[in-house]
């Protein structure tokens, strides 16, 4: 059984508000071709297993993975689908290798949010007996979580806005980013209100795109690249489905997942040991809350953390140097794109957004209403 799993290469599309010229399978084909070329392998001969990540409701079809084997040479091979965040697909792909059954795995995720009305899909994910008929979607629920977070810990809209300013500013250095801008806190605060306290700039934009990566055993990874990135730790955890059963101002599930991942990776002090963090902030306040859950600051101190400047591109612990989800990343692809960005940081291939000397990174994916479920991956050289 392999001792560890290496990520050999990663690829992404350019993320855009809509890609009407591309079929969903063509999105996957684009990143599959890119990642296979980057890894220097044969898709047909070398890849033994394919893990795809998609969701039926977002794709508008039952069994959304059905067309994927056509463009990934998945016929007559081990093919699996993860209907969740892309970070879970990476974790599942690593499990394929750690099981000893496969040596080289292709992981792909895709989503075209522009094809449908996401608020309807989000409402359908909510409990159908007691809650769905209230008309909740993720933004309305997020507004309740943000308000609870503010009330419990004294977090301010200005601190939320600082996340937007930072991430959209970082996105200007990322050629894959959909939405980048030079903004001020006032610009964010004056933007259209969606659901108090969340403005249109506090929410990630609708986006289309795909992501892919090649995972391999240690022996093969070292042959394919002189810069393999190792999955050193992983953890995942779910919170209750019912919002009333959770303290929305805290993120117990993320705390549990991160502690598992850190223990596996041998991390004792994440603040001092981690060089870069790529996390999934569907809304600006979530970056503050998730940094608490990741143990980068104490509970209730996410606002002070952004104020300190430590999460800036040139800070002590840069958070989302890529621009994060606020730069425009679709659901499902979100977590895997965080892994890809972390991989490029550790390989020294992040261009203008490169964190000098990065050796240890955390990639985070989440899903569900108000961040119901979390997956944390620790990556290193």
C-alpha positions as CSV (number, residue, x, y, z in Angstrom):
1,X,0.0,0.0,0.0
2,X,1.4,3.4,-1.0
3,X,2.8,5.6,1.8
4,X,1.7,8.9,0.3
5,X,-0.1,10.5,-2.6
6,X,1.5,13.1,-4.9
7,X,-0.3,15.7,-7.0
8,X,1.6,15.9,-10.2
9,X,-0.2,18.6,-12.1
10,X,-3.3,20.8,-12.1
11,X,-5.2,22.7,-14.7
12,X,-8.2,25.1,-14.8
13,X,-10.2,26.9,-17.4
14,X,-10.5,30.7,-17.4
15,X,-13.6,31.3,-15.2
16,X,-16.3,33.4,-16.8
17,X,-19.8,34.6,-16.1
18,X,-21.0,32.3,-18.9
19,X,-19.5,30.0,-21.5
20,X,-22.4,29.4,-23.9
21,X,-20.0,28.2,-26.6
22,X,-18.9,25.2,-24.6
23,X,-20.9,22.1,-23.6
24,X,-20.3,20.8,-20.1
25,X,-18.3,17.9,-21.4
26,X,-16.2,20.3,-23.4
27,X,-15.3,22.2,-20.2
28,X,-14.0,18.9,-18.9
29,X,-12.2,18.1,-22.1
30,X,-10.4,21.4,-22.0
31,X,-8.9,20.9,-18.5
32,X,-8.3,17.2,-19.1
33,X,-6.2,17.9,-22.2
34,X,-4.3,20.6,-20.3
35,X,-3.5,18.5,-17.2
36,X,-2.5,15.4,-19.2
37,X,-0.1,17.6,-21.3
38,X,1.3,19.2,-18.1
39,X,1.9,15.8,-16.5
40,X,3.4,14.3,-19.7
41,X,1.3,11.2,-19.7
42,X,-1.1,9.3,-22.0
43,X,-4.7,9.7,-20.9
44,X,-5.7,6.4,-22.5
45,X,-2.7,4.3,-21.4
46,X,-1.5,5.8,-18.1
47,X,-4.6,6.9,-16.3
48,X,-6.2,4.0,-14.4
49,X,-9.1,5.7,-12.6
50,X,-11.2,8.8,-13.1
51,X,-13.0,10.7,-10.3
52,X,-15.4,13.3,-11.6
53,X,-17.2,15.9,-9.5
54,X,-20.6,17.3,-10.6
55,X,-24.2,17.8,-9.4
56,X,-27.3,16.7,-11.2
57,X,-29.4,19.8,-10.4
58,X,-26.7,22.2,-11.6
59,X,-26.1,20.2,-14.8
60,X,-29.8,19.9,-15.4
61,X,-29.7,16.1,-15.9
62,X,-29.9,12.9,-13.9
63,X,-26.6,11.2,-13.4
64,X,-24.5,14.2,-14.4
65,X,-21.3,12.1,-14.7
66,X,-22.7,10.1,-17.7
67,X,-21.0,12.2,-20.5
68,X,-17.7,12.6,-18.6
69,X,-16.1,9.2,-19.6
70,X,-16.4,10.2,-23.2
71,X,-13.9,13.0,-22.8
72,X,-11.7,11.4,-20.1
73,X,-11.1,8.0,-21.7
74,X,-13.1,6.5,-18.8
75,X,-14.7,3.7,-20.7
76,X,-13.8,0.2,-19.3
77,X,-11.9,1.9,-16.4
78,X,-12.7,2.6,-12.8
79,X,-14.9,5.7,-12.9
80,X,-16.5,7.3,-9.9
81,X,-18.5,10.5,-9.3
82,X,-18.5,12.8,-6.3
83,X,-21.7,14.9,-6.0
84,X,-20.2,17.5,-3.7
85,X,-17.5,20.0,-3.4
86,X,-14.4,19.4,-5.5
87,X,-12.1,19.1,-2.4
88,X,-13.9,15.9,-1.6
89,X,-13.2,14.6,-5.1
90,X,-9.5,15.2,-4.5
91,X,-9.7,13.3,-1.2
92,X,-11.6,10.5,-2.8
93,X,-9.0,10.3,-5.6
94,X,-6.2,10.1,-3.0
95,X,-8.1,7.2,-1.4
96,X,-8.1,5.3,-4.7
97,X,-4.3,5.4,-4.6
98,X,-3.9,4.8,-0.9
99,X,-6.1,1.7,-1.2
100,X,-3.4,0.2,-3.4
101,X,-5.8,-0.4,-6.3
102,X,-4.6,2.4,-8.6
103,X,-1.3,4.2,-9.3
104,X,-2.5,7.1,-11.4
105,X,-5.8,8.9,-11.1
106,X,-7.4,11.8,-13.0
107,X,-9.7,14.0,-10.9
108,X,-12.0,16.5,-12.7
109,X,-14.8,18.9,-11.6
110,X,-17.1,21.1,-13.6
111,X,-20.1,23.4,-13.3
112,X,-21.9,26.0,-15.4
113,X,-23.9,28.1,-13.0
114,X,-25.1,30.3,-15.8
115,X,-27.3,27.4,-17.1
116,X,-29.9,27.7,-14.4
117,X,-31.2,29.8,-11.4
118,X,-29.1,28.8,-8.5
119,X,-31.5,30.1,-5.9
120,X,-34.0,27.4,-6.9
121,X,-31.4,24.7,-6.6
122,X,-30.3,26.0,-3.2
123,X,-33.8,26.0,-2.0
124,X,-34.2,22.4,-3.1
125,X,-31.2,21.4,-1.0
126,X,-33.1,22.6,2.2
127,X,-35.3,20.3,4.3
128,X,-38.5,19.8,2.4
129,X,-40.8,19.4,5.4
130,X,-40.1,22.3,7.7
131,X,-37.8,24.8,6.0
132,X,-38.0,24.8,2.2
133,X,-41.4,26.4,2.0
134,X,-39.9,29.5,3.8
135,X,-38.2,30.4,0.5
136,X,-34.7,30.2,1.9
137,X,-31.7,30.1,-0.4
138,X,-28.0,30.2,0.5
139,X,-27.8,34.0,0.4
140,X,-30.8,34.5,2.8
141,X,-29.4,31.9,5.1
142,X,-25.9,33.4,4.9
143,X,-27.3,36.8,5.8
144,X,-28.7,35.2,9.0
145,X,-25.3,33.6,9.7
146,X,-23.5,36.9,9.1
147,X,-25.8,38.8,11.3
148,X,-25.5,36.2,14.1
149,X,-21.7,36.4,13.7
150,X,-21.7,40.2,13.9
151,X,-24.0,40.2,17.0
152,X,-22.1,37.6,18.9
153,X,-18.5,38.8,18.3
154,X,-18.9,42.4,17.2
155,X,-17.7,41.8,13.7
156,X,-18.4,44.8,11.4
157,X,-19.5,45.2,7.7
158,X,-16.3,47.1,7.2
159,X,-14.3,44.0,8.1
160,X,-16.4,42.0,5.6
161,X,-15.7,44.6,3.0
162,X,-11.9,44.3,3.6
163,X,-12.1,40.7,2.5
164,X,-13.7,41.8,-0.8
165,X,-11.1,44.5,-1.4
166,X,-8.3,42.1,-0.7
167,X,-9.5,39.2,-2.8
168,X,-10.7,41.1,-5.8
169,X,-7.4,43.0,-5.7
170,X,-5.5,39.7,-5.6
171,X,-7.5,38.4,-8.5
172,X,-5.9,41.1,-10.7
173,X,-2.8,39.0,-10.6
174,X,-4.6,35.8,-11.5
175,X,-5.2,35.1,-15.2
176,X,-7.9,32.5,-14.4
177,X,-10.0,34.9,-12.4
178,X,-13.3,36.1,-13.7
179,X,-13.8,39.2,-11.5
180,X,-11.1,41.5,-10.4
181,X,-11.1,45.1,-9.3
182,X,-9.4,47.8,-7.4
183,X,-11.9,48.7,-4.7
184,X,-12.3,50.6,-1.5
185,X,-14.2,49.6,1.6
186,X,-16.7,52.3,0.8
187,X,-17.2,50.9,-2.7
188,X,-18.2,47.5,-1.2
189,X,-20.5,49.1,1.5
190,X,-22.3,51.2,-1.1
191,X,-22.9,48.3,-3.5
192,X,-26.5,46.9,-3.9
193,X,-27.9,45.2,-0.8
194,X,-29.0,41.6,-1.4
195,X,-29.9,40.5,2.1
196,X,-28.7,42.6,5.0
197,X,-25.8,42.7,5.7
198,X,-24.7,41.0,2.5
199,X,-24.2,43.2,-0.6
200,X,-23.8,42.1,-4.2
201,X,-20.0,42.5,-3.7
202,X,-20.0,40.3,-0.6
203,X,-21.3,37.3,-2.6
204,X,-19.3,35.4,-5.2
205,X,-20.6,36.0,-8.8
206,X,-22.2,33.4,-11.0
207,X,-19.5,31.5,-12.8
208,X,-18.7,28.7,-15.3
209,X,-15.6,26.6,-15.5
210,X,-13.7,23.4,-14.7
211,X,-10.6,22.1,-13.0
212,X,-8.5,18.9,-13.2
213,X,-5.5,17.3,-11.6
214,X,-3.4,14.2,-11.8
215,X,-2.7,12.2,-8.6
216,X,-0.1,9.4,-8.4
217,X,1.8,7.1,-6.1
218,X,5.0,8.5,-4.7
219,X,7.1,6.4,-7.1
220,X,5.3,7.6,-10.2
221,X,4.9,11.2,-9.0
222,X,8.7,11.5,-8.6
223,X,9.2,10.2,-12.2
224,X,6.7,12.6,-13.7
225,X,7.8,15.8,-12.0
226,X,10.6,17.2,-9.9
227,X,8.0,19.2,-8.0
228,X,5.4,16.8,-6.7
229,X,3.0,18.2,-4.0
230,X,2.2,15.7,-1.3
231,X,-1.1,15.4,0.5
232,X,0.2,15.4,4.1
233,X,-3.1,15.6,5.9
234,X,-6.9,15.5,5.4
235,X,-10.0,15.9,7.4
236,X,-13.7,16.4,6.8
237,X,-16.8,16.9,9.0
238,X,-20.5,17.8,8.7
239,X,-22.7,20.0,10.8
240,X,-26.4,19.4,11.4
241,X,-28.7,20.1,8.4
242,X,-31.2,22.1,10.4
243,X,-29.9,25.7,11.0
244,X,-31.7,25.8,14.3
245,X,-29.5,23.0,15.6
246,X,-26.3,24.9,15.0
247,X,-24.6,28.0,16.5
248,X,-24.1,29.8,13.3
249,X,-21.5,32.2,14.7
250,X,-19.1,29.3,15.1
251,X,-17.9,26.6,12.8
252,X,-17.5,23.4,14.9
253,X,-17.4,21.2,11.8
254,X,-14.5,23.1,10.3
255,X,-12.6,23.1,13.6
256,X,-13.0,19.3,13.8
257,X,-11.9,18.8,10.1
258,X,-8.9,21.1,10.4
259,X,-7.7,19.5,13.6
260,X,-7.9,16.0,12.0
261,X,-5.9,17.3,9.0
262,X,-3.3,19.0,11.1
263,X,-2.8,16.0,13.3
264,X,-2.3,13.8,10.3
265,X,0.2,16.3,8.8
266,X,2.1,16.7,12.1
267,X,1.2,20.4,12.4
268,X,1.2,21.6,16.0
269,X,1.0,25.4,15.4
270,X,-0.8,26.3,12.2
271,X,-0.2,30.0,12.6
272,X,3.6,29.5,12.5
273,X,3.8,26.5,10.2
274,X,1.4,27.3,7.4
275,X,2.7,29.5,4.6
276,X,-0.4,30.0,2.5
277,X,-4.2,29.3,2.7
278,X,-6.7,28.9,-0.1
279,X,-10.2,28.7,1.4
280,X,-13.7,28.7,0.0
281,X,-15.5,32.0,0.9
282,X,-18.9,32.0,-1.0
283,X,-19.5,35.2,1.0
284,X,-17.0,37.7,2.4
285,X,-17.9,37.1,6.1
286,X,-17.1,33.4,5.6
287,X,-13.4,34.1,5.1
288,X,-13.3,35.6,8.6
289,X,-15.3,32.8,10.1
290,X,-13.3,30.1,8.3
291,X,-10.0,31.5,9.4
292,X,-11.2,30.9,12.9
293,X,-12.3,27.4,12.1
294,X,-8.9,26.7,10.6
295,X,-7.2,27.7,13.8
296,X,-5.5,30.8,12.3
297,X,-7.0,33.0,15.0
298,X,-9.3,32.5,18.0
299,X,-13.1,32.4,17.9
300,X,-14.6,35.8,17.3
301,X,-11.3,37.3,16.2
302,X,-11.7,36.9,12.4
303,X,-12.4,40.6,12.1
304,X,-9.2,41.5,14.0
305,X,-7.3,39.0,11.8
306,X,-8.3,40.8,8.6
307,X,-7.6,44.2,10.3
308,X,-4.0,43.0,11.2
309,X,-3.0,42.7,7.6
310,X,-1.7,39.2,8.1
311,X,-3.9,37.7,5.4
312,X,-2.7,40.1,2.7
313,X,-0.6,38.9,-0.2
314,X,2.5,40.1,1.6
315,X,1.3,39.2,5.1
316,X,2.4,36.5,7.6
317,X,-0.3,34.0,6.4
318,X,-1.7,35.0,3.0
319,X,-5.3,33.9,2.6
320,X,-6.6,33.5,-0.9
321,X,-3.8,35.1,-2.9
322,X,-5.6,33.8,-6.0
323,X,-8.6,36.0,-5.3
324,X,-10.7,33.2,-3.7
325,X,-14.3,32.4,-4.7
326,X,-15.2,36.1,-4.7
327,X,-13.1,36.3,-7.9
328,X,-15.6,34.0,-9.6
329,X,-15.4,30.2,-9.1
330,X,-18.5,27.9,-9.6
331,X,-19.9,25.7,-6.9
332,X,-18.6,22.1,-7.2
333,X,-15.3,23.3,-8.8
334,X,-14.7,25.6,-5.8
335,X,-12.8,23.3,-3.4
336,X,-10.7,21.7,-6.2
337,X,-9.7,25.1,-7.5
338,X,-8.4,25.9,-4.0
339,X,-6.3,22.7,-4.1
340,X,-5.0,23.6,-7.6
341,X,-4.0,27.1,-6.5
342,X,-2.2,25.7,-3.4
343,X,-0.4,23.2,-5.6
344,X,0.8,25.9,-7.9
345,X,2.0,27.9,-4.9
346,X,4.1,25.0,-3.7
347,X,5.5,24.4,-7.1
348,X,6.4,28.0,-7.5
349,X,4.1,28.4,-10.5
350,X,1.7,31.1,-9.3
351,X,3.2,34.0,-11.2
352,X,2.5,37.5,-9.8
353,X,0.5,36.0,-6.9
354,X,3.4,33.7,-5.8
355,X,4.1,33.6,-2.1
356,X,7.9,33.4,-1.8
357,X,9.3,30.2,-0.3
358,X,5.9,28.6,0.3
359,X,6.4,25.0,1.5
360,X,3.2,24.2,3.4
361,X,-0.3,25.1,2.3
362,X,-3.9,24.5,3.4
363,X,-6.7,24.1,0.8
364,X,-10.3,24.2,2.0
365,X,-13.6,23.3,0.5
366,X,-17.1,23.5,1.9
367,X,-20.7,22.9,0.9
368,X,-24.3,23.1,2.1
369,X,-26.3,25.8,3.7
370,X,-24.1,28.1,5.9
371,X,-21.1,25.9,5.4
372,X,-22.7,22.7,6.6
373,X,-19.8,20.5,5.5
374,X,-16.0,21.1,5.3
375,X,-13.0,19.4,3.9
376,X,-9.4,20.4,4.7
377,X,-6.3,19.3,2.9
378,X,-2.8,20.0,4.0
379,X,-0.3,20.1,1.1
380,X,3.5,20.2,1.2
381,X,6.7,19.8,-0.8
